[in-house]
Amino acid sequence: MNYIPFLKFKVNEVAAVKSLSLNDIKRLTPFFDLPRKDILDSNSLKSLIDTAYRKYEINLLSLPFFYLDNFDINDAILINGDDNYLYTLEKFSTAKIVPVVGLDRSYRRNSVVIEAKKNKLIKLDIVALRICVEDLVSYTLVEEEIKELLNELKESFTSFHLIIDNRVCHNINIQARATQIIKFINDICSDAEFDKIIITGSSITASIKDLLDPNTVITIERSELNLFKKVKNEIDEIHIGDYTAVSPSYSDVKIRGEYMRKVTAPKLMYIFDKYLHIKRGGAIDGHPRGNKQYNDLSAILIKEAYFRGGLYSFGDKYIDEKAQSIGKDASPSTIPKALINAHITYMLNGFKI
């Protein structure tokens, strides 16, 4: 099974990949989105892209390749007077990246991919078409646009990947969505050939409170897996993706430090089989255990029958150590690395569809 994690190009996500075993890293082709922030202008976006490239240089050189998109970044933000994705491709021109195009992008945004390839800023001959839920409604409505875009890309690329991005799948009608996806894939594949088709999504909502209250525990079926299985029953040659332990709708929201701890409650997310298990504590500020709630939640988690043990991954080891109060206290800014790493390791090595 070919698994593709969808990540933000942020410290914890990059560190989670770096902390994988070398064997796992060499089998991984992650999908990175540049992270959305509250306030972005030309200068701050340029700095964000520069920082992302530096993270790649330091941490990700062992990856075979990776997808890189600016899905969450406004096309209207220009860098050096041109589309900001062009600057992204220029910056990452030494890396083995797969550029991404989409129907929801400006004409210039998609055309810079072709321009960058012609100017030898892109090493690989692969390009990915990212399809959003809105595009699935009717292939007829987007058929001409897709044909035109793919025909233009064929002049520069030889391999095409199709990505069906379902974003948050929690509480959607799985059967209805699967029917849409199956029809869309059959229709588009009658007009174009794709070397890889990826179905991705997440059960994690933008706000965790939509799933569970503080000081509660839930175990839910992963909607994105149920959706994938229904599609795979009809179309076998597809690959699975997910957003690991982070919601696809996550963004960096600026909250003053003294308020952050009043609204943030520790949480642990852990997948097994087809399930997502979430344990949530109380607001850090005002709770007698504060950040040590992570230790308490970890101590409960490691006793669960489905916990894979501290030797399974960096993330599992981190949880095991917190359960024993080893090392510095975990915090909302440090725990994602472990949870994402544990998630990816399981999806690569233990998960069976």
N, C-alpha and C positions, 0 to 999 in steps of 0.2 A: 504494500500500500504506500502510495506517495502522499505524504502529508506536508502541507504548507501552512505555517503559522503566519497570521497577519498581525503585524506589530507597528507601534509608533516608533519613530527613530528618536528614542529618548534613552536616558541613562540606564534605567532599570531593564528595559527591553533588550538593549544592546548587551548589557552585562549578563542578562539571563542566557543569551545565546553564547556568549564567550565562555560561560561556566559549564556548558555542555561538554561531554567527553569529545575528544578529537574525532573519534569514529562517527559520532552523531553529527558534529559540525560538518564533516565532509559529505554527509548524506542529506544535508538540509539546504533548501533554497527558499528562504523566508521572503515574505512580502512586507516591505517597509513603507509606511506613509509618513511624510513629514508631519510633525505634530502641530495641531492648531493651538493658537494662544489667543488670549483675550484681545490684545492690542498688537497688531502687526503693521509695519510700514516697510518701505523698500529696504531701509538700512537694517532693521531688526530681522527681517526675513533673510537678508543676505547673511547676516551673522548666524542665524539659525542653520542655514544650509552649510556654511563653513564649519560650524561646530559638528554637524552631522557627518560631514566628510572626515573630520579629524577622528571622530568616534570609529568610523569605518577603518581608517588607517591603523589605529591602535588595536582594535578588537576583532575585526571581521575578515581579515585577509585570507583565512582558511576556507571560507565559504566557496563552493563551486561557482555560484552566481546568486543574485537576489533581485527581486522586483523592487522598483522605486517609483513612488507616485507622490503627487502633491494634491491628492483628492480633497483634503480638508483646507487647502489654501485658496484664497480668493484669486481668481485669474486677473482681477483688476489691479493687483499689486504688481507693479513692474519693477524690474531690476535692470539698471543701465538702459532704461527706456524700452525694454522688451519684455516678453512674457517670462515670468519668474522660473518656469520649468526649463527654459533654455539655459539659464544660469546654473540650475541644478545639474543638467546634463553636462555642461562644461566642467563644473566642479568635480563630478564623478567620472570624468572621461577616462581615468586610469583604472577604474573598477569594472568588473564584469557584472553589469546591471542589465535588467530587462526593462525597457521603458514602457510606459502605460498610456494608452489613449482611451477615450470614452465619448459617448454621445452627449454627455452633459458638459463638455468642455467647449471653450471658444474655438473658432476655426484656427486662430493663431496658435493656441495651446497644442492642438494636435499636429499642426504643420511643423512646429519646431522639432518634433521627433524625427520627421523625415529630413529636415535640414541638418540636424545634428548627425544623423547617420551618414549623410552625403559628405559631411565635413569630417568624418572619421572620429567623432566624439563618442560614438557608441561602438564597443568592441564586438558585441554579439549580434547575430543575425535574427534574433528573436524579438518580437514585440507582443505586448499583451493588450487585449481589448477588455475593458472592465465594464460590465453591464450591471446597472442598478435595478432595483425593484420596479421603478417607474417604467423602465424600458421593456419589462416583461409583459406588460398589459396587452400589447398587440405588436407582433413582428411586422405586420403590414405597415404600421405607422412609421416604423424606423428602418424598414428594409432598404429604401433608396439611400438613406444617409449612411447605413452600414456598408452597402456595396461601394459607394463612392469613396468612403474612408479606406476600406480594405484595398481597393484597386490602387489608390495612391500609395499605400504602404508597400504593396507588392513590388514596387519599383526599387525599394531599398532593403526589404526584409524577406527572408525565405521561410521563416518559421513563425506560426501564429499560435498564441495561447488565448483561450477564452475564459474569463473569470465572471462567474455569476455571484454577485455580492449581495447577500440578503440582509446584511447588517444585523439588527436585533431581531431574533426569531421568536422571542418569548411571547406566548399568547396569540400567535398568528394561526390561521387555518392552514395546517401543514399539508393536508391533502390538496387544497386549492392551489397553494403555492407550488407544490410539486408538479401538479398538472400544468401550470403556467410554464415552469422551467423546462419540463420535458418537451412541450410543444415548441417553445422558443429554440431549444437546442436542435430539435429536428428540423425546424424551419431554417435556421441560420446555417446549419451544416449542409443543407441542400444548395446553398449559395457559396459556401466557403469551406475550406479544409483547415482544421485546427489540430495541432500536434498534441495539445494538452487542454483539457477542460477541467476547471477547478470550481467547485461549489463551496462557498464559505458563508459563515454567519456566526451568531453568538446567542447564548441564552442570558447574557448579562446585560441588564438595562443600564441606561445612562445614570440613573440614581439607584443605588442599592436598596433604598427604602421601598422601591416598587416591588422588590422580591421578598424582603423580610425586615421586621422591626429590630431595633437594638435589643441585645440580650436574648436573641432567639436563634434557632437552628433550622435549616431546611435541607432537604435532599430532593432534587427535581430531575426529571428526565431532561437531557440536553436536546432542546428542540432542533438545533442545527444538525444533530446526528439523525434524528427521526426524518428530517427533511432529506438529508443526503441518501439515506437508505431507500426511501421511496423513489427518488430519482434513479438511483443505481439499479433498482429492480427493472427499470426500463432501458436505461442507458449504462452499460457496464463500464465503458472506458472513461470514467471520470475520477477525479482526485479530490480528496477532502481537505478543506481548510477551516480554520476557526480563529477567533481573536484571543485565544489563550485565556488568561485570567483578568483581562481588561475589557471593558465595554468598548465597542467600536465608536460609540457616541461620546467617549471620554474626551474632555478638553481641559487644559490648564486654566482653571478659574482663579482669578486673583482674590484671595480672602486674607485679610490682615491676620498675622500670626496668632494674636491673642484670641481671635474668633475661630480659627481653624480647629483648634483642639476642643472647642465647645460643640462643634457640629460633626466632628469626625469620630467614628466608633471603629475600633479594630475589627478586622474581618479576615477570615481564612477561607480560601476557595480551594477545593481539592476534587479532582475528577477520578472516577473509577467506573469501569464498564461503560454504561450509557448514561451515567448519572453525574450531576454536579452537586457537591455538598458544600454548604456555606455555614460557617459559624460566625456570629457577630456579637461583639461585646457592647459595652455602653460608651457614651461620649468620654473621650480620654480625660478632658478637663472636668474635674468633679468626681470622677470615679476613684475610689480608694486605691485601685491597682494601677491606674494610669496606663502607660505603655506596657506594663507587665501583664496586662490582659492577654497579650500575644502569647506569653508563656503559658498562661492558664488554658487558653484555647488550644495551644499546641499539645499540652499535656493530655487533654481529652482526645485530640485527633490521633495521636500515636497509639492509643489503645483501641482504636476502631479496627475491625477485622480487615478493612480494605486498605489500611495504611501500608505502604510498600516497604517501609524500613529505611533507616538512615543511610544505608549503603546504595540505595537505588539511584539517587541523583544528588546533585548539589543542593537542590531545593528541599528534598526530603531530609537530607542531613541537617540543613538549617532548622527545619521544623523540629527535628529530634533534639537538637541542641537547645533550642528555645524551651522545649518541654522540660529540660533539665536545668534551665536557667544558666546555661553556658554562654559566655560572651556578653557583648553589649545588648541592651534591650532593643527589640525590634521596634519599628515605628512605621507610620503610613508611608514614609518615603523610602524605607529599606525593604519592607516585606514583599513588594511586587516582584523583585528580582528572583526570590526563592520560589514564589508561587508560579511564576511564568516558566521558570526552568523546570520545575517538577511537572508542569502540564506538558511542555514540549517533549520532555524525556519519555513520559508515558505514551503520548500519542505516536512517537516514533518507534517505540519498542514493545509496549504492552497492549496497546489498543487493537482490538479486532472488530471489524465492521460486521 
